Amino acid sequence: AKRVQEKLAAVGQPAEMSIAPSLSLDAAQQHFVCAVVNTSKYCSETTGQLEESIVKAMEGEHGGKVDMSPIQEEFQAVVTSGMKVLVAALESRIAPSLSAMAKIKWDAMEELGEDTSPYMLEVAAKAREMMPQLGEALLPLYVKFFCDKFVQSFVPRLIGSIYRCKRIGEVGAQQMQADVGTLKATLLELPTLGQASATAMYTKLVTKEVAAAEQVLKLVQTPEDMLEETVQEMDRNGISIDLQKILELKGLKKADTERLIEAYNLMQSSASEGGKKIKKMLNLAGGQSLLNF
């Protein structure tokens, strides 16, 4: 198992978690990783069967001393490592599209596009291209495993890319929402494209992960006088947000952002006191227009 593990490409994660790992696999290398996954699964199963045969062949207390589970676990670890390599490979292929997204002037958009943005079309195309290849090379069980891990890894990186945008106007946020809708539809299709069936659990996973990105864009579009209520609602629903980054995306001045963050922190520790303070600040800012649209 260790020798097989050593033949897999190392997945290096950048210090910034929102940045995808850099890992390039050509078609032959990708096929090799799939072969490693399948072989390691076979070895794990065969090792378990071998243990059963040895126990039956031995009599008495000696049979109870046979334990090959550590070897099985080693092969399962190789399977997991192989799947991580495949997920990292797709994320690496998609990374340039996310970089392009962060460079778009989302605050300068005046009207919605008629279609999904080019960067998201590229994301969908890369995913659609890879899934049939995996479907041909992996068992449906591992295609599903791949889809789960990709969704859990990629969507947070997408949110990180949204945060890296300098400013997002209302129209820009609406366009992003349309793009995220295309992403959600694509993610839901991935298992089928890989010759596996999408389970209800997978659909729930996609909905939950994508909802986090949708909530960020919802906050960007929320007027300042409704921001407190919206944030409180998200807190009650267990949705974690980075309020400071949201305010920066909205284009608030540094001083206004710091005051609102202070009020939000007070609201977290004392709902009534903090709520009154943030309302007061927002009301004071209402006539001055905190945004520079």
N, C-alpha and C positions, 0 to 999 in steps of 0.2 A: 504494500500500500504506500509506503514512504517513497519508494522509487517512482511509482506512478505520480504521486503528488508532486514530486520535484520536476516533472515534465510539464506541469501546468504553468502558464504565464502568471507572473506575480501581479497582483492588483494593488496598485499604489493609490491611496486616497489622499488628495491634496488637503492641506491644512484647513482651507475653506470648504466646509461640507456642502455648500451649494454648487461647488464646481465638480463636474464629473471626472472620474479617473481617466487617465490617458492610457488606452489599451487598444491596439490595432490587431485585428485578426482577419486574415484573408480567408477565402472559402476553404482551403485545405486545412488551415489551422483550426477553424471553427469545427470542421468535421472531426478533426482529431480530438478536440475537447469533448464533443458529443460521444465519441467512441470511448474515451476515458470514463465518462459518466456511466455509460451502459455496461462497460466491463467491470467497473467497481461495484455496480449494483449486482451483477451476476456473481462476483466473487463473495460479496457479503452474504447472499442467499446460499451459495454453495458451502460456505464456511459453516453456516447454521445447520445445513443438512449433514455435513461431515461430523459435526459435534453429536448430532442425534445418532448417527450410525456407530460412532465410537462408543457412546454410552451403552447402546444396545449390545455391542459386542463384548463389553467388559462386564464382569459379574461383581456383585457385592458393592462394597463401599467405594471401590476405585472409580466406578462410573460416575459417582457424584462429584468427583474431583475434576472432571473434565469441564473446562470453561473456555470457550473460544469467543465469548462476547467481546473482549477487547479488540480482537482482530476484526470482527464484524464492524465495530464502531470506527475503526481506522478506515475501512473501506467506505463507510457511510460519510465520513469526514471528507474523503476524496470527492464523493458525489457532490456534497455541498460546495466544496471549493470549485469544482468544475462549473456548477451552476452560477456561482458568483462571477466567474470569468466571463461567461456568456452574457450575463446582465451588464457587466462593466463594458463589454464590447459594444453592445447596442447603445448604451449611454454615451460612450465615446463617439460613436458615429453621429449621435444627435447633438452633441455639445456645440458644434459650430452654429447650429440653428438657434440655440438658446442665446449664444453670444450675439447673434444678429438681432434677436428680439430686444436685448438690452440696449442696443444702439438706436432703435427707432425713436423718433421724437413723438412720444405718445401724447404730450401736452399740446402739440401743435395741430392735432387732427381736428378737422371741422365737420366731417361727415363720415358715417360708417361705410366701409367697403362693401361691395356686393358679394364678396366671397371671403373665405378664410384667408388670413394673412399668409404670405409665402413661407415664412419661417415655420408655421405650424403645419402647412402642407408638407414641408420637408420632413418634419418630425414623424408625421403619419406615414409618409412614404417609406422612410427607413424602417419603421416598425413592421409595416406590411411586407416589406421585402424579406425581412429576416424570419418571420414566423413560419412560412411554408418550408423553409430550409430546416428549421428545428423540428417541424412536424414529420419530416422525412427521416430525421436522424435520431429522434428521441421517442421514448414511450409517452403516451398521453399524460401519464402521471407526472412526468418531469416537465412536460410542456406547461402544465398547470402550475407547477412549482415555479418555473421561470416567470410566468405571468404575474404571480403573486409578488415575487421578489422585485420584479421590474417596477410594478406600480408603487410599491412601498418605497423604493429608492428614487424613482424618477420624479414623482409629483412634488416631493419636498424640494428637489433641485429646481423644479420649475418655479416654485414659490420664491426660492432664493433669487432666481433670475428676475422675477417681478420686482423684488425689493431692490435689485441693482439698477433698475431704471431710475433716472434722475427725478422725473416728474411724470405724473399721469393725469391727463385731463379727463373730463367726464366722457367725452366721445371716445377717447383712447381706452378708457376702462371698459366701455361697452364693446369695443372691438375685441379687446382681450377676452371678455366673457364669451363672445362668439367663438373665438379661437379655442378657448378651454372646452366649449361644448363639442367642438370637432375632436379634440383630444379624448374626451370622455367616450364618445362614440367609437373611436378607434381602439381605445383600451378594452372596451367591452367585446370587441370583435377578435381580439388577439388569440384567445384559446381556439376559436373556430378556425382561424387562419392557420393555426398549428395542428390541425386535425385532432383537436380535443374539444370537449364540451365545456361550456362556461357554467359553473355552478352558481347557485343562489348566493353562496358565501363570497364568491369572487365578485359578483355584481355588487354586493354590499360593500366590499372592500374598495372597489373603484369609486362608488358613490361617496363613501366617507372621505377618501383621500382627495378626490377632486373638489369636494365641498369646501375643503380648507382653502384652496386657491380661489374658489368662488366668493368666499367670505372676505378675503383680502380685497378683492375688486369691489365688493359691495361696500366696504368701509371707505374705499377711495372715493366712491360716488356719494357717500352719505353727507348731507349738509352739516355744518358745524353744530347747529342748534339741536340736531338729532343724534349726534355722535355718542353722547353719554348713554342714552337709552339703548342704542344699538350695541355698544360695547358691553353694557350690563347684561343684555340678553345673551350675547355670546358667552360671557362668563358663566351664566346659569346653565348653558347648554354644554359646558365643558370645552369650549373652543378656545384654544390658545392663540393669541395674536401678539405681534410686536407693534404696539401703539406708536412708538417713536418713529419707526420706519413708515408706518401708515401716514402719519402727519407730514413726514418729509416728502412722501409721494404726492400728497395733496398740495405741496408747495407752500406750507406755512413757514413764516420766518422763524429763525432759531429761538428768539425770545418767546414767541407765542407757543412754540413747540414745548419749550422747557416748562412754561407755566401750566400747560395742559397735562403734561406728563406728571408734574407734581400733584395736580388735582386728581389725576387718575389714581396715583399711588395712595393718596389719602382716601379715595373712594374705596379702594380695595381693603384698607384697614378699618375704615369707618364709613359705611355706606351713606349715612345721612350727612355727616360733615363734609365728606369729599364730594358728594353729589351736589350739595349747595354751592360749594366753591367752584366746581367745574361749570355749573350752570351760570354762575355769576360771570365767570371769565368769558364764556361763550356769548352771553348777552352783551357784555361790554364790547366784544369784538364784532358783534353783528353789524353795527353801523360803520365799522372801519374796513370791513371786507379783508379778512386775513389772507385770502388767496390773491395771487397775482395773475389771474387768467386774463 
